[in-house]
């Protein structure tokens, strides 16, 4: 952290629980190379303020949008063609 002040600033801006999660995840590695690789893999997550288990790929947002879109289509079908769907 002393080498990169922005990293320290972003890490300090995380909630205490997120900080603890990252620290535990990194400390659980026994080898120095594994610890280093875990830090490198998670730097981007820390910069954007995400937790270890938060989605950063955007698929969860897309899936939510697709579910909403499918629900709208089903509602339209239900109201436009009620004879094709079973009655509630």
Backbone as ProteinMPNN parsed JSONL, in Angstrom:
{"seq_chain_A": "XXXXXXXXXXXXXXXXXXXXXXXXXXXXXXXXXXXXXXXXXXXXXXXXXXXXXXXXXXXXXXXXXXXXXXXXXXXXXXXXXXXXXXXX", "coords_chain_A": {"N_chain_A": [[0.814, -1.197, 0.0], [2.04, 1.16, 0.584], [3.465, 1.744, -1.662], [1.604, 2.524, -3.525], [-0.352, 5.119, -3.275], [-2.998, 5.704, -4.089], [-4.214, 3.217, -4.11], [-4.169, 2.624, -1.355], [-5.833, 4.684, -0.449], [-8.262, 4.021, -1.75], [-8.695, 1.488, -0.67], [-9.004, 2.128, 2.028], [-11.378, 3.481, 1.827], [-13.262, 1.52, 1.593], [-15.866, -0.367, 3.241], [-15.562, -1.423, 6.699], [-16.128, -4.185, 6.936], [-15.762, -5.133, 4.309], [-13.059, -4.55, 3.965], [-11.969, -6.269, 5.882], [-12.736, -8.726, 4.774], [-11.182, -8.828, 2.406], [-8.6, -8.756, 3.545], [-8.56, -11.136, 5.071], [-8.92, -13.012, 3.009], [-6.578, -12.683, 1.527], [-4.604, -13.195, 3.468], [-5.022, -15.873, 4.022], [-3.705, -17.333, 2.155], [-0.858, -19.365, 1.845], [1.577, -19.224, 0.544], [3.872, -16.767, -0.621], [3.744, -16.02, -3.313], [1.146, -16.692, -4.003], [-0.308, -14.964, -2.374], [0.487, -12.533, -3.468], [-0.553, -12.796, -6.063], [-3.281, -12.875, -5.487], [-3.684, -10.316, -4.526], [-3.082, -8.825, -6.839], [-5.131, -9.75, -8.533], [-7.372, -8.69, -7.334], [-7.159, -5.944, -7.216], [-8.486, -4.217, -9.04], [-11.163, -4.6, -8.291], [-11.111, -3.483, -5.737], [-10.498, -0.835, -6.375], [-12.899, -0.024, -7.587], [-14.606, -0.309, -5.505], [-15.852, -2.727, -4.861], [-16.973, -5.781, -3.283], [-15.519, -8.996, -2.45], [-17.32, -10.905, -3.367], [-19.072, -9.598, -4.997], [-20.666, -8.928, -8.109], [-18.855, -8.076, -10.961], [-18.869, -8.259, -13.613], [-21.183, -7.574, -14.916], [-23.199, -9.262, -15.704], [-25.248, -9.964, -13.911], [-26.8, -7.673, -13.824], [-27.676, -7.596, -16.461], [-29.126, -9.988, -16.553], [-31.193, -9.348, -14.771], [-32.443, -7.331, -16.203], [-33.278, -8.812, -18.42], [-35.078, -10.585, -17.21], [-37.054, -8.749, -16.41], [-37.865, -7.831, -18.911], [-38.887, -10.21, -20.038], [-41.011, -10.633, -18.28], [-42.625, -8.462, -18.943], [-43.336, -9.099, -21.567], [-44.799, -11.448, -21.112], [-46.914, -10.384, -19.614], [-48.092, -8.722, -21.55], [-48.89, -10.67, -23.397], [-50.729, -12.052, -21.835], [-52.785, -10.176, -21.441], [-53.501, -9.527, -24.057], [-54.055, -11.863, -25.429], [-55.921, -13.673, -23.937], [-57.274, -16.105, -24.199], [-55.443, -18.02, -24.941], [-53.852, -18.543, -22.771], [-53.742, -20.219, -19.609], [-56.368, -19.76, -17.231], [-56.087, -17.714, -14.293]], "CA_chain_A": [[0.0, 0.0, 0.0], [2.89, 2.342, 0.638], [3.927, 2.02, -3.019], [0.525, 3.081, -4.328], [-1.243, 5.85, -2.362], [-4.387, 5.6, -4.543], [-4.702, 1.923, -3.629], [-4.438, 2.777, 0.082], [-7.001, 5.55, -0.312], [-9.448, 3.262, -2.149], [-8.909, 0.417, 0.313], [-9.528, 2.764, 3.247], [-12.755, 3.923, 1.59], [-14.159, 0.364, 1.707], [-16.43, -0.567, 4.576], [-14.699, -2.293, 7.508], [-16.371, -5.599, 6.621], [-15.113, -5.446, 3.032], [-11.625, -4.558, 4.221], [-11.672, -7.513, 6.597], [-12.874, -9.831, 3.826], [-9.99, -8.859, 1.554], [-7.43, -9.103, 4.36], [-8.623, -12.57, 5.37], [-8.726, -13.757, 1.762], [-5.164, -12.617, 1.154], [-3.788, -13.825, 4.504], [-5.213, -17.323, 4.038], [-2.731, -17.948, 1.255], [0.363, -19.695, 2.583], [2.766, -18.843, -0.223], [3.982, -15.35, -0.977], [3.298, -15.824, -4.701], [-0.32, -16.752, -4.004], [-0.78, -13.702, -1.801], [0.718, -11.496, -4.467], [-1.504, -12.945, -7.168], [-4.612, -12.491, -4.995], [-3.722, -8.848, -4.492], [-3.154, -8.345, -8.224], [-6.445, -10.087, -9.093], [-8.452, -7.943, -6.689], [-6.911, -4.501, -7.212], [-9.552, -3.526, -9.778], [-12.367, -4.644, -7.448], [-10.932, -2.509, -4.659], [-10.582, 0.502, -6.97], [-14.291, 0.342, -7.854], [-15.368, -0.426, -4.263], [-16.63, -3.964, -4.822], [-16.613, -6.841, -2.353], [-15.01, -10.202, -3.116], [-18.401, -11.689, -3.948], [-19.92, -8.752, -5.841], [-20.518, -9.119, -9.55], [-18.237, -6.954, -11.665], [-18.927, -8.519, -15.054], [-22.382, -6.968, -15.462], [-24.199, -10.243, -16.096], [-26.408, -9.943, -13.023], [-27.642, -6.565, -14.265], [-28.296, -8.014, -17.717], [-30.129, -10.996, -16.224], [-32.342, -8.659, -14.178], [-33.14, -6.651, -17.296], [-33.93, -9.833, -19.237], [-36.248, -11.056, -16.462], [-38.067, -7.718, -16.492], [-38.35, -7.845, -20.283], [-39.716, -11.413, -20.195], [-42.252, -10.409, -17.544], [-43.448, -7.531, -19.718], [-43.884, -9.847, -22.703], [-45.845, -12.334, -20.601], [-48.071, -9.557, -19.268], [-48.736, -8.333, -22.807], [-49.58, -11.847, -23.937], [-51.866, -12.38, -20.984], [-53.878, -9.234, -21.649], [-53.897, -9.461, -25.46], [-54.555, -13.162, -25.895], [-56.247, -14.437, -22.735], [-57.779, -17.444, -24.484], [-54.324, -18.942, -25.122], [-53.215, -18.808, -21.5], [-54.67, -20.746, -18.587], [-56.923, -18.733, -16.344], [-55.431, -17.75, -12.976]], "C_chain_A": [[0.855, 1.258, 0.0], [3.407, 2.726, -0.752], [2.877, 2.737, -3.856], [-0.464, 3.801, -3.409], [-2.713, 5.795, -2.783], [-5.008, 4.292, -4.064], [-5.045, 2.015, -2.14], [-5.694, 3.605, 0.307], [-8.285, 4.785, -0.652], [-9.741, 2.133, -1.165], [-9.5, 0.987, 1.593], [-10.964, 3.236, 3.069], [-13.758, 2.769, 1.624], [-14.725, 0.294, 3.119], [-15.508, -1.489, 5.377], [-14.896, -3.781, 7.217], [-15.708, -6.007, 5.31], [-13.599, -5.475, 3.19], [-11.208, -5.871, 4.886], [-11.746, -8.715, 5.663], [-11.66, -9.955, 2.92], [-8.76, -9.295, 2.343], [-7.42, -10.601, 4.667], [-8.35, -13.415, 4.134], [-7.247, -13.793, 1.376], [-4.296, -13.341, 2.179], [-3.933, -15.344, 4.537], [-4.248, -18.047, 3.112], [-1.426, -18.167, 2.016], [1.623, -19.225, 1.86], [2.707, -17.366, -0.598], [3.458, -15.1, -2.389], [1.782, -15.852, -4.796], [-0.899, -15.467, -3.435], [-0.648, -12.564, -2.809], [-0.287, -11.588, -5.605], [-2.919, -12.579, -6.73], [-4.748, -10.972, -4.926], [-3.887, -8.305, -5.901], [-4.525, -8.594, -8.835], [-7.551, -9.192, -8.546], [-8.24, -6.437, -6.656], [-8.045, -3.744, -7.898], [-10.849, -3.503, -8.97], [-12.279, -3.597, -6.341], [-11.057, -1.094, -5.201], [-12.029, 0.928, -7.216], [-15.199, 0.118, -6.646], [-16.211, -1.671, -4.144], [-16.091, -4.93, -3.775], [-16.087, -8.034, -3.142], [-16.105, -10.942, -3.879], [-19.367, -10.864, -4.795], [-19.633, -9.021, -7.309], [-19.879, -7.876, -10.162], [-18.324, -7.129, -13.178], [-20.164, -7.903, -15.704], [-23.475, -7.96, -15.829], [-25.423, -10.23, -15.188], [-27.348, -8.808, -13.402], [-28.374, -6.937, -15.546], [-29.388, -9.04, -17.44], [-31.369, -10.36, -15.612], [-33.144, -7.943, -15.255], [-33.88, -7.657, -18.167], [-35.166, -10.391, -18.534], [-37.376, -10.046, -16.558], [-38.697, -7.714, -17.887], [-39.271, -9.047, -20.518], [-41.047, -11.255, -19.462], [-43.186, -9.479, -18.307], [-44.097, -8.238, -20.903], [-45.007, -10.762, -22.235], [-47.098, -11.555, -20.202], [-48.825, -9.141, -20.524], [-49.507, -9.496, -23.404], [-50.827, -12.157, -23.137], [-53.048, -11.453, -21.259], [-54.363, -9.192, -23.098], [-54.529, -10.757, -25.938], [-54.901, -14.032, -24.689], [-56.743, -15.849, -23.019], [-56.658, -18.469, -24.642], [-53.655, -19.325, -23.802], [-54.211, -19.383, -20.507], [-55.15, -19.636, -17.672], [-56.274, -18.845, -14.969], [-56.317, -18.313, -11.889]], "O_chain_A": [[0.447, 2.296, -0.52], [3.746, 3.885, -0.995], [3.212, 3.471, -4.785], [-1.331, 3.155, -2.821], [-3.594, 5.837, -1.924], [-6.172, 4.254, -3.665], [-6.096, 1.535, -1.714], [-6.522, 3.27, 1.154], [-9.279, 4.885, 0.068], [-10.901, 1.855, -0.86], [-10.403, 0.389, 2.179], [-11.694, 3.379, 4.05], [-14.966, 3.001, 1.677], [-14.142, 0.824, 4.065], [-14.748, -2.259, 4.787], [-13.936, -4.551, 7.25], [-15.155, -7.102, 5.208], [-12.93, -6.331, 2.613], [-10.221, -6.494, 4.497], [-10.916, -9.62, 5.747], [-11.164, -11.058, 2.689], [-7.969, -10.108, 1.866], [-6.386, -11.257, 4.535], [-7.635, -14.414, 4.202], [-6.737, -14.829, 0.949], [-3.349, -14.031, 1.803], [-3.043, -16.032, 5.037], [-4.005, -19.243, 3.273], [-0.95, -17.286, 2.732], [2.615, -18.87, 2.496], [1.641, -16.805, -0.852], [2.801, -14.089, -2.639], [1.197, -15.113, -5.587], [-1.878, -14.94, -3.963], [-1.555, -11.747, -2.974], [-0.813, -10.572, -6.058], [-3.682, -12.027, -7.522], [-5.804, -10.418, -5.232], [-4.722, -7.434, -6.144], [-5.036, -7.752, -9.573], [-8.555, -8.961, -9.22], [-9.078, -5.718, -6.111], [-8.512, -2.73, -7.378], [-11.558, -2.496, -8.965], [-13.256, -2.909, -6.047], [-11.661, -0.238, -4.555], [-12.359, 2.105, -7.072], [-16.41, 0.324, -6.731], [-17.192, -1.681, -3.401], [-14.91, -4.9, -3.429], [-16.2, -8.072, -4.367], [-15.841, -11.54, -4.923], [-20.379, -11.387, -5.261], [-18.499, -9.304, -7.695], [-20.319, -6.755, -9.905], [-17.904, -6.253, -13.935], [-20.192, -7.727, -16.922], [-24.568, -7.553, -16.225], [-26.535, -10.465, -15.661], [-28.566, -8.96, -13.312], [-29.556, -6.631, -15.702], [-30.465, -8.968, -18.032], [-32.486, -10.786, -15.903], [-34.374, -7.945, -15.227], [-34.996, -7.385, -18.609], [-36.185, -10.644, -19.176], [-38.53, -10.424, -16.762], [-39.916, -7.607, -18.023], [-40.326, -8.904, -21.137], [-42.087, -11.689, -19.956], [-44.399, -9.684, -18.317], [-45.267, -8.005, -21.207], [-46.05, -10.848, -22.883], [-48.217, -12.017, -20.429], [-50.054, -9.199, -20.562], [-50.637, -9.333, -23.863], [-51.867, -12.489, -23.704], [-54.192, -11.906, -21.304], [-55.521, -8.856, -23.346], [-55.441, -10.74, -26.765], [-54.23, -15.035, -24.448], [-56.639, -16.714, -22.15], [-56.898, -19.667, -24.492], [-52.96, -20.338, -23.737], [-55.399, -19.064, -20.563], [-54.418, -18.69, -17.382], [-55.946, -19.946, -14.525], [-55.897, -18.402, -10.735]]}, "name": "protein", "num_of_chains": 1, "seq": "XXXXXXXXXXXXXXXXXXXXXXXXXXXXXXXXXXXXXXXXXXXXXXXXXXXXXXXXXXXXXXXXXXXXXXXXXXXXXXXXXXXXXXXX"}
